[in-house]
Amino acid sequence: MSEFTEAMAQVAGAVSVVTVQDGRDDVGTTVTTFASVSLDPPLVMVSLASGGYLNELLLRHDRWAVSVLSAEQKAIASRFATPGRPGARLLLAGTAHHRGELSGALVVEKGVTALEAETTQVVPAGDHTLYLARVLVVDYVDAAAVPLVRLRGRYRPVG
């Protein structure tokens, strides 16, 4: 592990699943770089590996969803992080979820929060691409749920 990678592993990141609907298919991936950028207007940012399939799809589809996972959803995070994974609908089989009203993307239920967003700006950033997006709707907020974070290469509950 490089010194930079080791340094960044010391920074906790909320674990989220970003999803997009592509025709009849649903695609998603686990991310730890999702953040609020602005309150007025409400803007968020997600960072994706530039070579990934989801990155390719978000360049074609402006609307997507993000579900911030709770500590009880570690298995979902692992499923969406596995290379060569099947479509998002299969990954969510048996898991509470619904389709976002404005994006059509799958939203994982029983997490910390979920929202739908629309990309307003795409910024190349080294081997990643940053997506700045306007929040279309906050799907839900569960202030009692314990967030799942990734720290030092492992998924961990906060606290």
C-alpha positions in Angstrom: 0.0 0.0 0.0 1.4 3.4 -0.9 2.0 6.0 1.7 -0.8 8.2 0.3 -3.2 5.2 0.3 -2.3 4.4 3.9 -2.8 8.1 4.9 -6.2 8.2 3.3 -7.2 5.0 5.0 -7.1 6.9 8.3 -9.9 9.1 7.1 -13.4 7.7 7.8 -15.9 7.9 5.0 -19.6 7.2 5.1 -20.5 4.1 3.1 -23.1 4.8 0.4 -24.5 3.0 -2.6 -25.0 5.0 -5.8 -27.5 3.6 -8.3 -28.7 4.6 -11.8 -31.3 3.1 -14.1 -30.1 2.4 -17.6 -33.0 1.3 -19.7 -34.2 -2.1 -18.3 -31.0 -2.5 -16.2 -30.1 -1.1 -12.8 -26.5 -0.5 -11.9 -24.9 0.5 -8.7 -21.6 0.6 -6.7 -20.4 1.2 -3.2 -18.7 4.6 -2.6 -17.1 6.3 0.4 -16.6 9.7 -1.3 -20.0 11.3 -1.1 -20.5 14.7 0.5 -22.6 17.8 0.9 -21.3 20.7 -1.2 -23.8 23.5 -0.7 -27.0 24.1 1.3 -28.4 26.9 -1.0 -28.9 25.4 -3.5 -28.7 21.9 -2.1 -25.8 20.3 -3.9 -23.9 17.0 -3.3 -20.8 15.4 -4.8 -19.8 11.8 -5.5 -16.4 10.6 -6.8 -16.3 7.5 -9.0 -13.4 5.7 -10.6 -13.2 7.0 -14.2 -12.7 3.5 -15.6 -15.8 2.0 -14.0 -19.1 1.1 -15.7 -21.2 3.3 -13.4 -19.0 6.3 -14.3 -19.8 5.5 -18.0 -23.5 5.4 -17.2 -23.5 8.7 -15.2 -21.9 10.4 -18.2 -25.1 9.4 -20.1 -27.8 9.7 -17.4 -28.1 12.9 -15.3 -30.4 11.5 -12.6 -29.3 9.0 -10.0 -29.8 8.0 -6.4 -27.6 7.6 -3.4 -28.4 5.6 -0.2 -26.2 6.2 2.8 -26.0 2.8 4.6 -26.6 2.0 8.2 -24.3 -0.2 10.3 -26.7 -3.1 9.8 -26.2 -2.9 6.0 -22.6 -4.1 5.8 -23.6 -7.0 3.5 -25.2 -4.6 1.0 -22.0 -2.5 0.9 -19.9 -5.6 0.3 -22.2 -6.9 -2.5 -22.1 -3.6 -4.4 -18.3 -3.4 -4.0 -17.6 -6.9 -5.4 -15.9 -6.8 -8.8 -18.0 -8.5 -11.6 -21.2 -8.1 -9.6 -24.6 -8.7 -11.2 -27.2 -6.0 -11.7 -28.5 -3.9 -8.7 -31.9 -5.6 -8.7 -30.2 -9.0 -8.0 -28.0 -7.5 -5.4 -31.0 -6.1 -3.6 -33.1 -9.2 -3.8 -34.6 -9.8 -0.3 -33.6 -6.3 0.8 -36.1 -3.5 1.4 -35.8 -1.1 -1.5 -37.9 0.9 -4.0 -37.5 2.9 -7.2 -36.9 6.6 -6.8 -39.8 8.7 -8.1 -37.7 11.3 -10.0 -34.6 9.3 -11.0 -36.0 5.9 -11.5 -32.9 4.5 -9.7 -33.1 2.0 -6.9 -33.1 3.3 -3.4 -32.0 1.1 -0.5 -34.4 1.4 2.5 -33.6 1.3 6.2 -30.3 3.2 5.8 -29.3 6.5 7.4 -30.7 8.6 4.5 -31.3 8.5 0.8 -31.8 11.1 -1.9 -32.1 11.5 -5.6 -29.9 13.9 -7.5 -29.4 15.4 -10.9 -25.8 16.0 -12.2 -25.0 19.7 -12.9 -21.3 19.4 -13.4 -18.7 16.7 -14.2 -15.1 17.3 -13.2 -12.3 15.0 -14.2 -10.0 14.5 -11.2 -7.0 12.2 -11.8 -8.2 8.6 -12.0 -11.6 9.6 -10.8 -14.5 11.7 -12.0 -16.4 14.1 -9.6 -20.1 14.5 -10.1 -21.7 17.7 -8.6 -25.4 17.3 -8.4 -28.5 19.2 -7.4 -30.6 17.4 -4.8 -34.0 16.7 -6.3 -35.6 15.1 -3.2 -34.5 13.7 0.1 -36.2 10.3 0.1 -35.9 9.6 3.9 -33.8 10.4 6.9 -33.5 8.1 9.9 -31.6 10.0 12.6 -31.7 7.0 14.9 -29.8 4.7 12.5 -26.1 4.1 13.2 -24.1 5.1 10.1 -21.7 2.6 8.4 -18.2 4.0 7.7 -15.1 2.7 6.0 -11.9 3.2 8.0 -8.5 1.5 7.7 -9.9 -0.8 5.0 -12.8 -2.1 7.0 -16.5 -1.3 7.3 -17.3 -0.2 10.8 -20.3 1.3 12.7 -19.8 4.8 14.0 -19.3 4.9 17.8 
